Amino acid sequence: MPELVFFSGTMDCGKSTLALQIEHNRSARGLQGMIFSRDDRAGEGKLSSRLGLVTDAVEVADGQDLYAHLVDHLSQGNRADYVIADEAQFLAPEQIDQLARVVDDLGIDVYAFGITTDFRSKLFPGSQRLVELADRVEVLQVEALCWCGARATHNARTIGGRMVVEGAQVVVGDVNQSGAIGYEVLCRRHHRRRMTAATARAGALSPDVLPVDAEPAAQPSAHPVHQ
């Protein structure tokens, strides 16, 4: 039976790499797919991985009907044996409904890839709708790591290396970005404390930071002890 599958995880956990692998495996067997993407790091109409792999994709526009796009594609005599939707968190909830309809009415597998929550730990509307509708939700097993070495579970937006919790939900960027606005994956503890790698390093180097195991100096006794 065809399925709508949502592959989720934090940034830097290999979602786009898996999407490209699925595309490679199926095209190598003679299948033809439709790839949707939005706001990819490589630019408009691309699906790319941080490993350097890239392929062409259909850039999804605001208000675009993905189901109608597939129907039009098929009505012109083209094939679509499967659909890949990368950066699915940026899709509108109604576009997720359209992908579910592709599965149910056209009998085509849809593989959606995206992060679940934004930099404020709030669900993206597209990801929320995928969780509600998907036949399966798969959490990727390639764990991204926080700067402390723990498993990263949250996405943080940074400005100049410092974590911010206000601003537009969607600002295109990448992890370890050198510009003013970037992203970093953190464990929950350090996301709650708003402690990025840069701020942790600055704190460790500050002369004002006292070691947590420092013991108070011995105080002289108020009454001399006579031997």
C-alpha positions in Angstrom: 0.0 0.0 0.0 1.3 3.5 -0.8 2.3 5.6 2.3 2.9 9.1 3.4 6.1 8.8 5.5 7.6 11.7 7.5 11.3 11.5 8.2 12.1 14.0 10.9 15.0 15.1 13.0 17.1 18.2 14.0 19.2 20.1 11.5 22.4 18.4 10.6 21.1 14.8 11.0 21.2 13.8 7.4 17.6 14.3 6.2 18.5 15.6 2.8 21.2 13.0 2.4 18.6 10.3 3.0 16.2 12.0 0.5 18.9 11.9 -2.1 19.7 8.2 -1.3 16.0 7.3 -1.7 16.0 9.1 -5.1 19.2 7.3 -6.2 17.9 3.9 -5.2 14.6 4.2 -7.0 15.9 5.9 -10.1 18.6 3.1 -10.4 15.7 0.6 -10.6 14.1 2.5 -13.5 11.5 4.4 -11.4 10.8 8.1 -11.9 10.0 10.5 -9.1 8.8 14.0 -8.5 11.0 16.0 -6.1 9.6 19.0 -4.3 11.7 21.4 -2.2 11.6 24.8 -0.7 14.3 27.3 0.5 17.1 24.8 0.0 20.6 25.9 1.0 21.8 25.4 -2.6 19.2 27.8 -4.1 15.9 27.7 -5.8 14.8 24.4 -7.4 17.4 22.3 -5.7 17.7 19.4 -3.2 21.1 19.4 -1.7 23.0 17.7 1.1 25.8 19.0 3.3 27.9 16.2 1.9 28.0 18.0 -1.5 25.3 16.0 -3.3 22.7 18.0 -5.2 19.9 17.4 -7.7 17.1 19.4 -9.4 13.7 19.8 -7.7 10.5 21.6 -8.2 10.5 24.8 -6.0 7.3 25.0 -4.1 5.6 28.4 -4.2 3.1 29.9 -1.7 -0.4 28.6 -2.4 0.8 26.1 -5.0 -1.5 23.0 -5.2 0.9 20.0 -5.1 -1.9 17.5 -5.9 -2.9 19.5 -9.0 0.8 19.7 -10.1 1.0 15.9 -10.0 -2.2 15.4 -11.8 -1.1 17.8 -14.6 2.3 16.1 -14.8 0.6 12.7 -15.2 -2.0 13.9 -17.6 0.8 15.0 -20.0 1.9 11.4 -20.2 4.8 11.7 -17.7 5.5 9.3 -14.9 5.7 9.8 -11.1 6.3 6.5 -9.3 7.1 8.3 -6.0 7.3 11.8 -4.5 10.0 13.3 -2.3 9.2 16.5 -0.4 12.3 18.0 1.3 12.2 21.0 3.7 8.6 19.9 4.3 8.4 22.0 7.5 8.1 25.1 5.2 5.0 23.7 3.4 1.6 25.0 4.4 -0.8 22.6 6.2 -3.1 22.5 3.1 -0.1 21.5 1.0 0.5 18.6 3.4 -3.2 17.6 2.9 -2.5 17.7 -0.8 0.4 15.3 -0.4 -1.8 12.9 1.6 -4.3 13.1 -1.3 -1.5 12.1 -3.7 -1.1 8.9 -1.7 -4.8 8.1 -1.2 -6.2 9.1 -4.7 -3.2 8.6 -7.0 -1.6 5.6 -5.2 1.8 7.2 -5.1 4.3 6.9 -2.2 5.3 10.3 -0.6 8.4 10.7 1.4 8.5 14.0 3.3 11.7 15.2 5.1 11.8 18.1 7.6 12.6 19.3 11.0 9.7 19.2 13.5 10.2 22.3 15.7 11.6 25.8 15.1 14.3 27.7 17.0 11.7 28.5 19.7 10.9 24.8 20.2 7.5 25.4 18.6 6.0 23.1 15.9 6.2 24.2 12.3 2.6 24.2 10.9 3.7 21.9 8.1 5.4 19.5 10.4 2.5 19.4 12.8 0.2 18.5 9.9 2.6 15.7 8.9 2.6 14.3 12.3 -1.2 14.3 12.3 -1.6 12.7 8.8 1.5 10.5 8.1 1.1 6.8 8.0 4.6 6.6 9.6 6.8 9.1 11.4 10.5 8.0 11.3 13.0 9.8 13.5 16.4 9.6 11.8 19.0 7.5 13.6 22.0 9.6 12.6 22.3 11.7 15.8 23.4 15.3 15.5 25.5 16.4 18.5 25.4 19.4 20.8 28.7 21.2 21.4 28.8 19.4 24.8 28.7 15.9 23.1 25.2 15.0 24.1 22.5 14.2 21.5 21.1 17.4 19.9 17.3 17.6 20.2 16.7 21.3 19.5 17.4 23.8 16.8 18.8 27.2 17.9 19.0 30.4 15.9 22.1 32.5 16.6 23.1 36.0 15.9 26.8 36.6 16.3 27.1 33.2 18.1 24.4 34.1 20.6 21.1 32.3 20.7 17.9 34.3 20.0 14.3 33.3 20.8 12.5 36.1 18.9 11.9 36.8 15.2 10.2 35.4 12.2 9.7 31.6 12.2 11.4 31.1 8.8 14.8 32.7 8.2 16.8 30.6 5.7 20.2 29.7 7.0 22.4 26.8 7.8 24.3 25.2 10.8 27.7 26.6 11.5 27.0 29.6 9.3 29.7 32.2 9.5 27.4 35.2 8.8 25.4 37.2 11.4 22.4 34.8 11.4 23.1 31.1 11.7 21.8 28.0 13.3 23.1 25.5 15.9 21.8 22.2 17.2 21.7 21.9 21.0 20.7 19.4 23.6 17.6 20.4 25.6 19.6 21.5 28.6 21.7 24.0 26.7 18.8 25.1 24.6 16.9 26.0 27.8 20.0 27.8 29.1 20.5 29.5 25.7 24.1 28.3 25.8 25.7 28.0 22.4 29.2 26.8 21.7 30.3 30.4 21.3 28.8 31.6 24.6 30.0 28.5 26.5 33.6 29.2 25.2 33.4 32.8 26.1 32.2 31.9 29.6 35.0 29.4 30.1 37.6 32.0 29.1 36.2 34.8 31.2 38.4 35.7 34.3 35.2 36.4 36.2 34.1 32.8 36.2 34.9 30.9 39.3 35.3 27.1 39.4 32.3 25.4 40.7 34.3 23.3 43.1 36.2 26.2 44.7 36.3 26.0 48.5 36.2 29.1 50.7 39.4 30.1 52.2 39.9 29.2 55.8 38.9 32.0 58.2 41.1 32.9 61.2 39.6 31.9 64.5 38.2 34.8 66.6 39.6 33.3 69.8 43.3 32.3 69.9 43.9 28.7 70.9 46.5 28.3 73.7 48.7 25.3 73.7 
